[in-house]
Amino acid sequence: MPKIVFLPHQDLCPDGAVVEAETGESILDAALRSGIEIEHACEKSCACTTCHCVVREGFDSLVESTEDEDDMLDKAWGLEPESRLGCQARVADEDLVVEIPRYTINHAREH
């Protein structure tokens, strides 16, 4: 079973976390299931950038992003070449190291 290492994030997981993920599960779903409350304002429909993350290791194991995801990522704060939307990036058989950016462009939080 692949693992996702979430690097420390001041608010969401100050000590970082290691999470087991199911193959085919999204990075966002694995995080939420493990108590890492990454924002997801569009209910995981690839319509915002609040679940933007940067895949520091294992990026090439992910299925390529779609044109819709790339269009949304263009609006993300702190975009990097290894950026993905957590709701769209699905875990393959390789472990991942993921960084959650400090900021999003979201102005309101649903919860």
Jmol script that loads the backbone (N, CA, C; Angstrom):
load data "model"
ATOM      1  N   MET A   1       0.848  -1.174   0.000  1.00  0.00           N
ATOM      2  CA  MET A   1       0.000   0.000   0.000  1.00  0.00           C
ATOM      3  C   MET A   1       0.898   1.244   0.000  1.00  0.00           C
ATOM      4  N   PRO A   2       0.699   2.164  -0.944  1.00  0.00           N
ATOM      5  CA  PRO A   2       1.537   3.356  -1.003  1.00  0.00           C
ATOM      6  C   PRO A   2       1.311   4.269   0.202  1.00  0.00           C
ATOM      7  N   LYS A   3       2.322   5.056   0.508  1.00  0.00           N
ATOM      8  CA  LYS A   3       2.243   6.014   1.601  1.00  0.00           C
ATOM      9  C   LYS A   3       2.371   7.426   1.046  1.00  0.00           C
ATOM     10  N   ILE A   4       1.729   8.345   1.738  1.00  0.00           N
ATOM     11  CA  ILE A   4       1.894   9.766   1.431  1.00  0.00           C
ATOM     12  C   ILE A   4       2.508  10.407   2.665  1.00  0.00           C
ATOM     13  N   VAL A   5       3.646  11.034   2.470  1.00  0.00           N
ATOM     14  CA  VAL A   5       4.279  11.795   3.536  1.00  0.00           C
ATOM     15  C   VAL A   5       3.866  13.250   3.331  1.00  0.00           C
ATOM     16  N   PHE A   6       3.128  13.788   4.292  1.00  0.00           N
ATOM     17  CA  PHE A   6       2.758  15.199   4.247  1.00  0.00           C
ATOM     18  C   PHE A   6       3.799  15.961   5.059  1.00  0.00           C
ATOM     19  N   LEU A   7       4.452  16.897   4.416  1.00  0.00           N
ATOM     20  CA  LEU A   7       5.450  17.713   5.097  1.00  0.00           C
ATOM     21  C   LEU A   7       4.753  18.613   6.119  1.00  0.00           C
ATOM     22  N   PRO A   8       5.460  19.042   7.148  1.00  0.00           N
ATOM     23  CA  PRO A   8       4.830  19.886   8.168  1.00  0.00           C
ATOM     24  C   PRO A   8       4.182  21.127   7.572  1.00  0.00           C
ATOM     25  N   HIS A   9       3.001  21.437   8.089  1.00  0.00           N
ATOM     26  CA  HIS A   9       2.243  22.624   7.707  1.00  0.00           C
ATOM     27  C   HIS A   9       1.792  23.261   9.016  1.00  0.00           C
ATOM     28  N   GLN A  10       2.069  24.525   9.183  1.00  0.00           N
ATOM     29  CA  GLN A  10       1.847  25.209  10.453  1.00  0.00           C
ATOM     30  C   GLN A  10       0.455  24.975  11.037  1.00  0.00           C
ATOM     31  N   ASP A  11      -0.578  24.978  10.215  1.00  0.00           N
ATOM     32  CA  ASP A  11      -1.949  24.869  10.719  1.00  0.00           C
ATOM     33  C   ASP A  11      -2.541  23.471  10.592  1.00  0.00           C
ATOM     34  N   LEU A  12      -2.272  22.782   9.493  1.00  0.00           N
ATOM     35  CA  LEU A  12      -2.968  21.524   9.207  1.00  0.00           C
ATOM     36  C   LEU A  12      -2.311  20.297   9.816  1.00  0.00           C
ATOM     37  N   CYS A  13      -1.006  20.254   9.836  1.00  0.00           N
ATOM     38  CA  CYS A  13      -0.284  19.122  10.449  1.00  0.00           C
ATOM     39  C   CYS A  13       1.114  19.603  10.838  1.00  0.00           C
ATOM     40  N   PRO A  14       1.221  20.278  11.986  1.00  0.00           N
ATOM     41  CA  PRO A  14       2.482  20.914  12.385  1.00  0.00           C
ATOM     42  C   PRO A  14       3.684  19.972  12.434  1.00  0.00           C
ATOM     43  N   ASP A  15       3.466  18.703  12.724  1.00  0.00           N
ATOM     44  CA  ASP A  15       4.572  17.750  12.798  1.00  0.00           C
ATOM     45  C   ASP A  15       4.723  16.938  11.520  1.00  0.00           C
ATOM     46  N   GLY A  16       3.914  17.229  10.514  1.00  0.00           N
ATOM     47  CA  GLY A  16       3.888  16.401   9.321  1.00  0.00           C
ATOM     48  C   GLY A  16       3.104  15.131   9.617  1.00  0.00           C
ATOM     49  N   ALA A  17       2.950  14.289   8.626  1.00  0.00           N
ATOM     50  CA  ALA A  17       2.191  13.046   8.804  1.00  0.00           C
ATOM     51  C   ALA A  17       2.557  12.061   7.712  1.00  0.00           C
ATOM     52  N   VAL A  18       2.433  10.779   8.046  1.00  0.00           N
ATOM     53  CA  VAL A  18       2.591   9.709   7.069  1.00  0.00           C
ATOM     54  C   VAL A  18       1.266   8.966   7.039  1.00  0.00           C
ATOM     55  N   VAL A  19       0.688   8.861   5.845  1.00  0.00           N
ATOM     56  CA  VAL A  19      -0.650   8.316   5.655  1.00  0.00           C
ATOM     57  C   VAL A  19      -0.592   7.170   4.666  1.00  0.00           C
ATOM     58  N   GLU A  20      -1.248   6.074   4.970  1.00  0.00           N
ATOM     59  CA  GLU A  20      -1.390   5.006   3.977  1.00  0.00           C
ATOM     60  C   GLU A  20      -2.526   5.367   3.043  1.00  0.00           C
ATOM     61  N   ALA A  21      -2.308   5.129   1.755  1.00  0.00           N
ATOM     62  CA  ALA A  21      -3.316   5.485   0.748  1.00  0.00           C
ATOM     63  C   ALA A  21      -3.644   4.264  -0.095  1.00  0.00           C
ATOM     64  N   GLU A  22      -4.847   4.214  -0.554  1.00  0.00           N
ATOM     65  CA  GLU A  22      -5.275   3.180  -1.490  1.00  0.00           C
ATOM     66  C   GLU A  22      -4.850   3.597  -2.890  1.00  0.00           C
ATOM     67  N   THR A  23      -4.429   2.657  -3.694  1.00  0.00           N
ATOM     68  CA  THR A  23      -4.134   2.960  -5.092  1.00  0.00           C
ATOM     69  C   THR A  23      -5.417   3.481  -5.741  1.00  0.00           C
ATOM     70  N   GLY A  24      -5.319   4.595  -6.428  1.00  0.00           N
ATOM     71  CA  GLY A  24      -6.476   5.210  -7.072  1.00  0.00           C
ATOM     72  C   GLY A  24      -7.177   6.247  -6.217  1.00  0.00           C
ATOM     73  N   GLU A  25      -6.827   6.332  -4.943  1.00  0.00           N
ATOM     74  CA  GLU A  25      -7.419   7.321  -4.048  1.00  0.00           C
ATOM     75  C   GLU A  25      -6.779   8.679  -4.315  1.00  0.00           C
ATOM     76  N   SER A  26      -7.540   9.743  -4.176  1.00  0.00           N
ATOM     77  CA  SER A  26      -6.963  11.065  -4.388  1.00  0.00           C
ATOM     78  C   SER A  26      -6.131  11.467  -3.172  1.00  0.00           C
ATOM     79  N   ILE A  27      -5.169  12.330  -3.406  1.00  0.00           N
ATOM     80  CA  ILE A  27      -4.362  12.852  -2.297  1.00  0.00           C
ATOM     81  C   ILE A  27      -5.270  13.526  -1.279  1.00  0.00           C
ATOM     82  N   LEU A  28      -6.246  14.276  -1.751  1.00  0.00           N
ATOM     83  CA  LEU A  28      -7.169  14.966  -0.857  1.00  0.00           C
ATOM     84  C   LEU A  28      -7.950  13.987   0.007  1.00  0.00           C
ATOM     85  N   ASP A  29      -8.505  12.937  -0.594  1.00  0.00           N
ATOM     86  CA  ASP A  29      -9.285  11.970   0.181  1.00  0.00           C
ATOM     87  C   ASP A  29      -8.426  11.277   1.233  1.00  0.00           C
ATOM     88  N   ALA A  30      -7.199  10.938   0.888  1.00  0.00           N
ATOM     89  CA  ALA A  30      -6.299  10.299   1.855  1.00  0.00           C
ATOM     90  C   ALA A  30      -6.010  11.253   3.012  1.00  0.00           C
ATOM     91  N   ALA A  31      -5.804  12.520   2.701  1.00  0.00           N
ATOM     92  CA  ALA A  31      -5.541  13.513   3.744  1.00  0.00           C
ATOM     93  C   ALA A  31      -6.753  13.678   4.664  1.00  0.00           C
ATOM     94  N   LEU A  32      -7.917  13.865   4.079  1.00  0.00           N
ATOM     95  CA  LEU A  32      -9.131  14.068   4.879  1.00  0.00           C
ATOM     96  C   LEU A  32      -9.424  12.860   5.766  1.00  0.00           C
ATOM     97  N   ARG A  33      -9.272  11.673   5.217  1.00  0.00           N
ATOM     98  CA  ARG A  33      -9.511  10.447   5.977  1.00  0.00           C
ATOM     99  C   ARG A  33      -8.584  10.346   7.180  1.00  0.00           C
ATOM    100  N   SER A  34      -7.432  10.976   7.078  1.00  0.00           N
ATOM    101  CA  SER A  34      -6.416  10.913   8.131  1.00  0.00           C
ATOM    102  C   SER A  34      -6.430  12.142   9.039  1.00  0.00           C
ATOM    103  N   GLY A  35      -7.430  12.981   8.892  1.00  0.00           N
ATOM    104  CA  GLY A  35      -7.572  14.138   9.778  1.00  0.00           C
ATOM    105  C   GLY A  35      -6.797  15.369   9.361  1.00  0.00           C
ATOM    106  N   ILE A  36      -6.270  15.386   8.146  1.00  0.00           N
ATOM    107  CA  ILE A  36      -5.581  16.576   7.634  1.00  0.00           C
ATOM    108  C   ILE A  36      -6.606  17.347   6.814  1.00  0.00           C
ATOM    109  N   GLU A  37      -7.098  18.432   7.374  1.00  0.00           N
ATOM    110  CA  GLU A  37      -8.238  19.156   6.809  1.00  0.00           C
ATOM    111  C   GLU A  37      -7.844  20.151   5.726  1.00  0.00           C
ATOM    112  N   ILE A  38      -7.387  19.632   4.600  1.00  0.00           N
ATOM    113  CA  ILE A  38      -7.069  20.486   3.449  1.00  0.00           C
ATOM    114  C   ILE A  38      -8.371  21.095   2.937  1.00  0.00           C
ATOM    115  N   GLU A  39      -8.330  22.387   2.666  1.00  0.00           N
ATOM    116  CA  GLU A  39      -9.531  23.044   2.133  1.00  0.00           C
ATOM    117  C   GLU A  39      -9.911  22.435   0.791  1.00  0.00           C
ATOM    118  N   HIS A  40     -11.230  22.433   0.530  1.00  0.00           N
ATOM    119  CA  HIS A  40     -11.742  21.925  -0.748  1.00  0.00           C
ATOM    120  C   HIS A  40     -13.106  22.562  -0.993  1.00  0.00           C
ATOM    121  N   ALA A  41     -13.066  23.823  -1.389  1.00  0.00           N
ATOM    122  CA  ALA A  41     -14.268  24.642  -1.488  1.00  0.00           C
ATOM    123  C   ALA A  41     -15.247  24.201  -2.574  1.00  0.00           C
ATOM    124  N   CYS A  42     -14.809  23.436  -3.564  1.00  0.00           N
ATOM    125  CA  CYS A  42     -15.704  23.065  -4.677  1.00  0.00           C
ATOM    126  C   CYS A  42     -16.219  21.637  -4.550  1.00  0.00           C
ATOM    127  N   GLU A  43     -16.063  21.047  -3.371  1.00  0.00           N
ATOM    128  CA  GLU A  43     -16.518  19.672  -3.140  1.00  0.00           C
ATOM    129  C   GLU A  43     -15.838  18.673  -4.066  1.00  0.00           C
ATOM    130  N   LYS A  44     -14.554  18.897  -4.337  1.00  0.00           N
ATOM    131  CA  LYS A  44     -13.710  17.972  -5.099  1.00  0.00           C
ATOM    132  C   LYS A  44     -14.082  17.861  -6.578  1.00  0.00           C
ATOM    133  N   SER A  45     -14.597  18.944  -7.154  1.00  0.00           N
ATOM    134  CA  SER A  45     -15.062  18.890  -8.536  1.00  0.00           C
ATOM    135  C   SER A  45     -14.129  19.583  -9.534  1.00  0.00           C
ATOM    136  N   CYS A  46     -12.909  19.897  -9.122  1.00  0.00           N
ATOM    137  CA  CYS A  46     -11.934  20.547 -10.008  1.00  0.00           C
ATOM    138  C   CYS A  46     -12.432  21.923 -10.463  1.00  0.00           C
ATOM    139  N   ALA A  47     -13.049  22.656  -9.520  1.00  0.00           N
ATOM    140  CA  ALA A  47     -13.587  23.964  -9.866  1.00  0.00           C
ATOM    141  C   ALA A  47     -12.983  25.091  -9.034  1.00  0.00           C
ATOM    142  N   CYS A  48     -11.949  24.781  -8.241  1.00  0.00           N
ATOM    143  CA  CYS A  48     -11.268  25.812  -7.467  1.00  0.00           C
ATOM    144  C   CYS A  48      -9.815  25.365  -7.286  1.00  0.00           C
ATOM    145  N   THR A  49      -9.059  26.083  -6.484  1.00  0.00           N
ATOM    146  CA  THR A  49      -7.665  25.693  -6.256  1.00  0.00           C
ATOM    147  C   THR A  49      -7.342  25.530  -4.775  1.00  0.00           C
ATOM    148  N   THR A  50      -8.351  25.416  -3.934  1.00  0.00           N
ATOM    149  CA  THR A  50      -8.089  25.386  -2.498  1.00  0.00           C
ATOM    150  C   THR A  50      -7.382  24.121  -2.038  1.00  0.00           C
ATOM    151  N   CYS A  51      -7.400  23.055  -2.812  1.00  0.00           N
ATOM    152  CA  CYS A  51      -6.700  21.821  -2.431  1.00  0.00           C
ATOM    153  C   CYS A  51      -5.362  21.683  -3.156  1.00  0.00           C
ATOM    154  N   HIS A  52      -4.855  22.799  -3.670  1.00  0.00           N
ATOM    155  CA  HIS A  52      -3.562  22.809  -4.361  1.00  0.00           C
ATOM    156  C   HIS A  52      -2.485  22.245  -3.436  1.00  0.00           C
ATOM    157  N   CYS A  53      -1.673  21.354  -3.967  1.00  0.00           N
ATOM    158  CA  CYS A  53      -0.533  20.813  -3.225  1.00  0.00           C
ATOM    159  C   CYS A  53       0.636  20.663  -4.193  1.00  0.00           C
ATOM    160  N   VAL A  54       1.825  20.489  -3.622  1.00  0.00           N
ATOM    161  CA  VAL A  54       3.029  20.310  -4.422  1.00  0.00           C
ATOM    162  C   VAL A  54       3.584  18.930  -4.105  1.00  0.00           C
ATOM    163  N   VAL A  55       3.725  18.110  -5.133  1.00  0.00           N
ATOM    164  CA  VAL A  55       4.215  16.744  -4.959  1.00  0.00           C
ATOM    165  C   VAL A  55       5.739  16.787  -5.087  1.00  0.00           C
ATOM    166  N   ARG A  56       6.428  16.731  -3.955  1.00  0.00           N
ATOM    167  CA  ARG A  56       7.886  16.868  -3.906  1.00  0.00           C
ATOM    168  C   ARG A  56       8.603  15.596  -4.344  1.00  0.00           C
ATOM    169  N   GLU A  57       8.001  14.434  -4.097  1.00  0.00           N
ATOM    170  CA  GLU A  57       8.574  13.164  -4.545  1.00  0.00           C
ATOM    171  C   GLU A  57       7.440  12.272  -5.039  1.00  0.00           C
ATOM    172  N   GLY A  58       7.689  11.565  -6.129  1.00  0.00           N
ATOM    173  CA  GLY A  58       6.697  10.658  -6.696  1.00  0.00           C
ATOM    174  C   GLY A  58       5.794  11.294  -7.737  1.00  0.00           C
ATOM    175  N   PHE A  59       6.076  12.529  -8.110  1.00  0.00           N
ATOM    176  CA  PHE A  59       5.225  13.253  -9.060  1.00  0.00           C
ATOM    177  C   PHE A  59       5.015  12.480 -10.360  1.00  0.00           C
ATOM    178  N   ASP A  60       6.076  11.875 -10.877  1.00  0.00           N
ATOM    179  CA  ASP A  60       5.988  11.181 -12.162  1.00  0.00           C
ATOM    180  C   ASP A  60       5.133   9.918 -12.109  1.00  0.00           C
ATOM    181  N   SER A  61       4.816   9.434 -10.914  1.00  0.00           N
ATOM    182  CA  SER A  61       3.975   8.242 -10.799  1.00  0.00           C
ATOM    183  C   SER A  61       2.494   8.576 -10.957  1.00  0.00           C
ATOM    184  N   LEU A  62       2.148   9.854 -10.869  1.00  0.00           N
ATOM    185  CA  LEU A  62       0.745  10.266 -10.962  1.00  0.00           C
ATOM    186  C   LEU A  62       0.298  10.288 -12.417  1.00  0.00           C
ATOM    187  N   VAL A  63      -0.962  10.000 -12.643  1.00  0.00           N
ATOM    188  CA  VAL A  63      -1.545  10.149 -13.975  1.00  0.00           C
ATOM    189  C   VAL A  63      -1.469  11.628 -14.344  1.00  0.00           C
ATOM    190  N   GLU A  64      -1.203  11.916 -15.598  1.00  0.00           N
ATOM    191  CA  GLU A  64      -1.095  13.305 -16.040  1.00  0.00           C
ATOM    192  C   GLU A  64      -2.354  14.091 -15.718  1.00  0.00           C
ATOM    193  N   SER A  65      -2.148  15.365 -15.448  1.00  0.00           N
ATOM    194  CA  SER A  65      -3.288  16.235 -15.164  1.00  0.00           C
ATOM    195  C   SER A  65      -4.087  16.477 -16.441  1.00  0.00           C
ATOM    196  N   THR A  66      -5.367  16.759 -16.261  1.00  0.00           N
ATOM    197  CA  THR A  66      -6.240  17.063 -17.391  1.00  0.00           C
ATOM    198  C   THR A  66      -6.116  18.551 -17.737  1.00  0.00           C
ATOM    199  N   GLU A  67      -6.661  18.913 -18.864  1.00  0.00           N
ATOM    200  CA  GLU A  67      -6.655  20.315 -19.268  1.00  0.00           C
ATOM    201  C   GLU A  67      -7.446  21.157 -18.263  1.00  0.00           C
ATOM    202  N   ASP A  68      -8.559  20.621 -17.746  1.00  0.00           N
ATOM    203  CA  ASP A  68      -9.352  21.350 -16.748  1.00  0.00           C
ATOM    204  C   ASP A  68      -8.531  21.609 -15.485  1.00  0.00           C
ATOM    205  N   GLU A  69      -7.803  20.582 -15.038  1.00  0.00           N
ATOM    206  CA  GLU A  69      -6.974  20.767 -13.847  1.00  0.00           C
ATOM    207  C   GLU A  69      -5.879  21.794 -14.117  1.00  0.00           C
ATOM    208  N   ASP A  70      -5.226  21.709 -15.263  1.00  0.00           N
ATOM    209  CA  ASP A  70      -4.179  22.673 -15.596  1.00  0.00           C
ATOM    210  C   ASP A  70      -4.723  24.100 -15.627  1.00  0.00           C
ATOM    211  N   ASP A  71      -5.928  24.268 -16.168  1.00  0.00           N
ATOM    212  CA  ASP A  71      -6.540  25.601 -16.205  1.00  0.00           C
ATOM    213  C   ASP A  71      -6.787  26.129 -14.797  1.00  0.00           C
ATOM    214  N   MET A  72      -7.246  25.273 -13.886  1.00  0.00           N
ATOM    215  CA  MET A  72      -7.472  25.699 -12.511  1.00  0.00           C
ATOM    216  C   MET A  72      -6.141  25.992 -11.813  1.00  0.00           C
ATOM    217  N   LEU A  73      -5.152  25.142 -12.042  1.00  0.00           N
ATOM    218  CA  LEU A  73      -3.856  25.343 -11.397  1.00  0.00           C
ATOM    219  C   LEU A  73      -3.228  26.680 -11.771  1.00  0.00           C
ATOM    220  N   ASP A  74      -3.512  27.173 -12.969  1.00  0.00           N
ATOM    221  CA  ASP A  74      -2.982  28.474 -13.377  1.00  0.00           C
ATOM    222  C   ASP A  74      -3.406  29.587 -12.423  1.00  0.00           C
ATOM    223  N   LYS A  75      -4.470  29.365 -11.652  1.00  0.00           N
ATOM    224  CA  LYS A  75      -4.988  30.366 -10.718  1.00  0.00           C
ATOM    225  C   LYS A  75      -4.482  30.157  -9.291  1.00  0.00           C
ATOM    226  N   ALA A  76      -3.742  29.091  -9.058  1.00  0.00           N
ATOM    227  CA  ALA A  76      -3.312  28.740  -7.705  1.00  0.00           C
ATOM    228  C   ALA A  76      -2.200  29.657  -7.213  1.00  0.00           C
ATOM    229  N   TRP A  77      -2.222  29.937  -5.911  1.00  0.00           N
ATOM    230  CA  TRP A  77      -1.161  30.701  -5.282  1.00  0.00           C
ATOM    231  C   TRP A  77       0.071  29.812  -5.143  1.00  0.00           C
ATOM    232  N   GLY A  78       1.233  30.305  -5.524  1.00  0.00           N
ATOM    233  CA  GLY A  78       2.470  29.568  -5.344  1.00  0.00           C
ATOM    234  C   GLY A  78       2.639  28.388  -6.287  1.00  0.00           C
ATOM    235  N   LEU A  79       2.130  28.493  -7.488  1.00  0.00           N
ATOM    236  CA  LEU A  79       2.201  27.404  -8.469  1.00  0.00           C
ATOM    237  C   LEU A  79       3.650  27.004  -8.752  1.00  0.00           C
ATOM    238  N   GLU A  80       3.892  25.699  -8.799  1.00  0.00           N
ATOM    239  CA  GLU A  80       5.204  25.146  -9.115  1.00  0.00           C
ATOM    240  C   GLU A  80       5.028  24.064 -10.181  1.00  0.00           C
ATOM    241  N   PRO A  81       6.120  23.646 -10.832  1.00  0.00           N
ATOM    242  CA  PRO A  81       5.997  22.609 -11.865  1.00  0.00           C
ATOM    243  C   PRO A  81       5.395  21.297 -11.338  1.00  0.00           C
ATOM    244  N   GLU A  82       5.575  21.002 -10.054  1.00  0.00           N
ATOM    245  CA  GLU A  82       5.043  19.762  -9.482  1.00  0.00           C
ATOM    246  C   GLU A  82       3.727  19.992  -8.744  1.00  0.00           C
ATOM    247  N   SER A  83       3.036  21.073  -9.053  1.00  0.00           N
ATOM    248  CA  SER A  83       1.753  21.367  -8.421  1.00  0.00           C
ATOM    249  C   SER A  83       0.655  20.482  -8.993  1.00  0.00           C
ATOM    250  N   ARG A  84      -0.254  20.082  -8.125  1.00  0.00           N
ATOM    251  CA  ARG A  84      -1.451  19.341  -8.531  1.00  0.00           C
ATOM    252  C   ARG A  84      -2.597  19.771  -7.626  1.00  0.00           C
ATOM    253  N   LEU A  85      -3.810  19.532  -8.086  1.00  0.00           N
ATOM    254  CA  LEU A  85      -4.983  19.682  -7.223  1.00  0.00           C
ATOM    255  C   LEU A  85      -5.140  18.367  -6.477  1.00  0.00           C
ATOM    256  N   GLY A  86      -5.224  18.432  -5.169  1.00  0.00           N
ATOM    257  CA  GLY A  86      -5.329  17.226  -4.361  1.00  0.00           C
ATOM    258  C   GLY A  86      -6.550  16.389  -4.687  1.00  0.00           C
ATOM    259  N   CYS A  87      -7.609  17.032  -5.151  1.00  0.00           N
ATOM    260  CA  CYS A  87      -8.835  16.293  -5.479  1.00  0.00           C
ATOM    261  C   CYS A  87      -8.717  15.522  -6.787  1.00  0.00           C
ATOM    262  N   GLN A  88      -7.739  15.880  -7.609  1.00  0.00           N
ATOM    263  CA  GLN A  88      -7.601  15.254  -8.922  1.00  0.00           C
ATOM    264  C   GLN A  88      -6.415  14.290  -9.015  1.00  0.00           C
ATOM    265  N   ALA A  89      -5.394  14.511  -8.208  1.00  0.00           N
ATOM    266  CA  ALA A  89      -4.187  13.680  -8.254  1.00  0.00           C
ATOM    267  C   ALA A  89      -4.447  12.357  -7.538  1.00  0.00           C
ATOM    268  N   ARG A  90      -4.396  11.267  -8.278  1.00  0.00           N
ATOM    269  CA  ARG A  90      -4.682   9.941  -7.715  1.00  0.00           C
ATOM    270  C   ARG A  90      -3.394   9.172  -7.487  1.00  0.00           C
ATOM    271  N   VAL A  91      -3.323   8.546  -6.324  1.00  0.00           N
ATOM    272  CA  VAL A  91      -2.143   7.797  -5.911  1.00  0.00           C
ATOM    273  C   VAL A  91      -1.986   6.561  -6.788  1.00  0.00           C
ATOM    274  N   ALA A  92      -0.765   6.317  -7.239  1.00  0.00           N
ATOM    275  CA  ALA A  92      -0.465   5.086  -7.989  1.00  0.00           C
ATOM    276  C   ALA A  92       0.196   4.113  -7.013  1.00  0.00           C
ATOM    277  N   ASP A  93       1.206   3.387  -7.464  1.00  0.00           N
ATOM    278  CA  ASP A  93       1.866   2.401  -6.611  1.00  0.00           C
ATOM    279  C   ASP A  93       3.088   2.952  -5.882  1.00  0.00           C
ATOM    280  N   GLU A  94       3.447   4.205  -6.141  1.00  0.00           N
ATOM    281  CA  GLU A  94       4.656   4.791  -5.553  1.00  0.00           C
ATOM    282  C   GLU A  94       4.295   5.667  -4.361  1.00  0.00           C
ATOM    283  N   ASP A  95       5.201   5.716  -3.386  1.00  0.00           N
ATOM    284  CA  ASP A  95       5.026   6.637  -2.265  1.00  0.00           C
ATOM    285  C   ASP A  95       5.172   8.068  -2.768  1.00  0.00           C
ATOM    286  N   LEU A  96       4.522   8.990  -2.052  1.00  0.00           N
ATOM    287  CA  LEU A  96       4.571  10.404  -2.406  1.00  0.00           C
ATOM    288  C   LEU A  96       5.041  11.224  -1.216  1.00  0.00           C
ATOM    289  N   VAL A  97       5.680  12.336  -1.488  1.00  0.00           N
ATOM    290  CA  VAL A  97       5.960  13.351  -0.488  1.00  0.00           C
ATOM    291  C   VAL A  97       5.241  14.604  -0.965  1.00  0.00           C
ATOM    292  N   VAL A  98       4.347  15.128  -0.114  1.00  0.00           N
ATOM    293  CA  VAL A  98       3.471  16.215  -0.518  1.00  0.00           C
ATOM    294  C   VAL A  98       3.619  17.405   0.434  1.00  0.00           C
ATOM    295  N   GLU A  99       3.701  18.582  -0.156  1.00  0.00           N
ATOM    296  CA  GLU A  99       3.711  19.822   0.612  1.00  0.00           C
ATOM    297  C   GLU A  99       2.405  20.559   0.373  1.00  0.00           C
ATOM    298  N   ILE A 100       1.782  20.985   1.444  1.00  0.00           N
ATOM    299  CA  ILE A 100       0.557  21.782   1.350  1.00  0.00           C
ATOM    300  C   ILE A 100       0.978  23.246   1.453  1.00  0.00           C
ATOM    301  N   PRO A 101       0.720  24.050   0.422  1.00  0.00           N
ATOM    302  CA  PRO A 101       1.129  25.453   0.476  1.00  0.00           C
ATOM    303  C   PRO A 101       0.517  26.184   1.665  1.00  0.00           C
ATOM    304  N   ARG A 102       1.204  27.173   2.123  1.00  0.00           N
ATOM    305  CA  ARG A 102       0.765  27.944   3.290  1.00  0.00           C
ATOM    306  C   ARG A 102      -0.524  28.710   3.011  1.00  0.00           C
ATOM    307  N   TYR A 103      -0.721  29.170   1.784  1.00  0.00           N
ATOM    308  CA  TYR A 103      -1.866  30.013   1.463  1.00  0.00           C
ATOM    309  C   TYR A 103      -2.667  29.440   0.300  1.00  0.00           C
ATOM    310  N   THR A 104      -3.929  29.832   0.240  1.00  0.00           N
ATOM    311  CA  THR A 104      -4.766  29.561  -0.929  1.00  0.00           C
ATOM    312  C   THR A 104      -5.389  30.893  -1.348  1.00  0.00           C
ATOM    313  N   ILE A 105      -6.044  30.908  -2.476  1.00  0.00           N
ATOM    314  CA  ILE A 105      -6.732  32.133  -2.900  1.00  0.00           C
ATOM    315  C   ILE A 105      -8.159  32.167  -2.381  1.00  0.00           C
ATOM    316  N   ASN A 106      -8.546  31.196  -1.562  1.00  0.00           N
ATOM    317  CA  ASN A 106      -9.880  31.141  -1.001  1.00  0.00           C
ATOM    318  C   ASN A 106     -10.066  32.273  -0.002  1.00  0.00           C
ATOM    319  N   HIS A 107     -11.170  33.014  -0.132  1.00  0.00           N
ATOM    320  CA  HIS A 107     -11.437  34.122   0.773  1.00  0.00           C
ATOM    321  C   HIS A 107     -12.396  33.740   1.893  1.00  0.00           C
ATOM    322  N   ALA A 108     -13.085  32.632   1.741  1.00  0.00           N
ATOM    323  CA  ALA A 108     -14.039  32.189   2.757  1.00  0.00           C
ATOM    324  C   ALA A 108     -13.937  30.682   2.888  1.00  0.00           C
ATOM    325  N   ARG A 109     -14.083  30.213   4.092  1.00  0.00           N
ATOM    326  CA  ARG A 109     -14.007  28.782   4.344  1.00  0.00           C
ATOM    327  C   ARG A 109     -15.405  28.291   4.669  1.00  0.00           C
ATOM    328  N   GLU A 110     -15.782  27.137   4.131  1.00  0.00           N
ATOM    329  CA  GLU A 110     -17.143  26.635   4.292  1.00  0.00           C
ATOM    330  C   GLU A 110     -17.465  26.181   5.705  1.00  0.00           C
ATOM    331  N   HIS A 111     -16.482  25.689   6.447  1.00  0.00           N
ATOM    332  CA  HIS A 111     -16.774  25.141   7.773  1.00  0.00           C
ATOM    333  C   HIS A 111     -16.249  26.051   8.855  1.00  0.00           C
TER     334      HIS A 111
END
end "model"
wireframe off; spacefill off
backbone 0.3
color backbone group
